[in-house]
Amino acid sequence: MSKPRPKDIAGVVFHVMNRATVGQLLFAGPADYDAFIALARRRQRRTTIRVLACCLMPNHWHFMLWVEHDAQLKEFIGWLSAIHAMRLRTWSGTRGKGAVYQDRYLAVPVETDAYFYRVMRYVERNAARAGLVERPEQWPWSSAAWSYGVEGIDLAAWPLDRPPDWLRFINDEDSPNDVALIRARTQAQRPIVRQHLDVAKLAVRVEARRRKSRR
């Protein structure tokens, strides 16, 4: 499968992540996490992007984003990465000390029918998988907590129905094969899709998915 063109595809769900340079912490404590969330909320109001999931970790972060038009991903994540890097250097008194992030950001399309729930779980389980908490919903800087009353980034309705046992699902261990595939595809910037699916056909139509889920 060819590498996707470096542009958004309206209606597609993206797994997006960025990681700090070696030895750099993005979030040293609660104030750093909260400052990032404030920036994200500010930009979210401006771009109206649909955030489906998010997890902030000490040296990296993940988002699941559902874009509505071709420039929206760059308008949100591009701005957030750049402004956060600049503000972090200012807040920490390290201006001129080099890059904060390893790259601009990584963004890969996700096939909703086959992989949506698995990638959502991968994102929300990050802190538990890393041993920072016992259960995903205990990490306050994740949509796993925001969905249950903790204040954070505003979350949008999903393109597929949210399973009633979602909390149990994200507390189950990920399949090692799923984790390996999601990591490898994201790092290579290759779509998380079935082998022969055309990326151009991934655009999600909410009503069509809802009708399908009710059958």
N, C-alpha and C positions, 0 to 999 in steps of 0.2 A: 504494500500500500504506500502511495506517495505521501510525503510529508505535507501537512496542510499548509495552505498559504498563510502568511503572517497577517491575517485580518480576521475580523469577527464574522460570524455568520448569524444573521438575525434569526431569533427563535431557537437557538441552540444553547444547551447547558454546557458550561465550561468548568473544568477543574483548574483552578489557578493557584499557584504557590510561588513563594519567593523565600530565599534563604540568605542569611547574613554571610559576609565574608568570614574566612577562618579566624577564630578568636574574638569575633564581634558578637555581642549580645544585643538583640533588638529590644528586649524587655528584661530589665534587671529587677523590677518589682512592680507592685500594683499600679503605681502612678504612671509607669511607662505603658502598661497595657491600657489603662484608662485614657491616656492621651491619644493613643492610636485609635481607639474606639471612637473618641470624639472627632478625630479627623475623618474617619470612615463615615460616620453619621452625617457630618457636614457635607461630604462629597456625595453621599447617597441621596440626600435631599435635592442636590443640584442635578444629578444625572438620572434619578429615579430608577436606578438599576435594581433588579430583583436579586437579593441575596437569599440563597436557599440554605446555606450552611457556612460555618466559619470556625476555625480553631487557631488561636494565637499561641505559639510556643516560644520558649525563651530565645531561640535563634532562627525561627522561621514561622511562616503562617500559611494557612490554606483557606481558600474560598471555593464555594460552589455558586456560580453566577449564571443567571438565565437572561441572556441579552435580548433586547428588543430591536436594536438597529445596529448597523455595522460599525459605528464609531464608539459605541457605549462602553465596551470593555476597556479600551484605551483611555477613555475619558475618566473612568473610575479608577481602575487599577494603576494605570500609568501615572495619573496625578497623585494617587495615594502613596505609591512607592517613592516618587520623587520628593514630594513634600515631607513625607515622614523621614526620609534620609536626611534632608536638610535640617529639619527640626531636631532630630536626634543629635546631630553634631552640635547644634546650638545648645540644646538642653544639657548635654554632657560636657560641654566645654572642649570639644575635640574637633572643631572646624579646621579643615585643611589636612586631616589625618587620613584621607583616602576614601575609597568607596565603602558604603555601608552594606549594600546588597551585592551578591555575586553576579547577578544579571539583572536585566530589565524586569522580567518576570516570566514564568512559564505558564502557558495557558493551552489546554487541550480539550477538544470537544468530547462529550460523553454521550454515548448512546443510551437514551432513557429506558427503552424497553429491556435491554439486556443488563445494563450496568449501573443504572441510576442509584438504586438502593445500596449496592455494594460500595460505590464510591462515596455516597453520603455517610455510610457507616465508617469507612476508612477515615474520612475527615473528622467526624465527631469523636472517634475513638483515639485520636492522636495522643492526648494527655495520659489516658489510661494505658495505652500501649507502651508509652515511654516510662511508666511507673511513677508519674507525678501525682496521680490520684488513683484510688481503687476503682471508681466508677466514672464514666465520661461526664455525667451530669454534675459531678462535684467540681469540675474545673470551671471557674467563673468566667473565663475568657473564651468561651466556646458556645456555639449555638445549642449544644446539648444541654447547657444550663439555661440559656436565654429562653428556650422553649418552655421552661418550667418556672418562670417568674423572676429570674435574675436579669437585671437590666443590661442591655448590650446593643448591638447593631440590630436594626429593624429587619425582621425576617419576612419573606414573601411566601405566599401560598405555593405549594409544589406543583409541578406539571403532572405528577401522578399522585394518586391518593396516598395519604400518610397512613401507614399500617397502625391499627389500634395498639399493637404490641411493640411499637417502635423502641421504647425504652428497654424492653427485654432484648430486642434484636441488637441494639448497639452495645449492650453489656455482654453479649456472646462474643467469643473470640472470632477475629477475622480468619477467613481461610488464608493460609500462607500463600497459596497460589494467587488469590485476589490481591494481597498486599504486594507481592512481587510484580504482578502485571501492572497494577496502578502506578507503582513507583517507576518501573522501567519505561512505561509509555509516557508518563509525565516528564521524566528527565530527557527522553528522546524527542519530546514535543510531537508525539504521534497520537492520533485519536484513540480513545478508549472505546473501541467498537468491535463488532464481529469482523472477521477477517476480510470479507468481501463486500462490506457495506460502504456505499458511497457517502462521504462526509456531507456532501451537499443535500442529502436526503434526511439529515438529522433534525431539521427545524421542527420544533414541538408546536402542535396545535392543541391548546388546552381542551377545547370542547371535544375534539376528536378523541383525545386520550380519556376524557371522562366518560364519553359514551362507551368506549371500549371496556373501561373498568366496570361498568354497570351490567355488562352482558352476563 
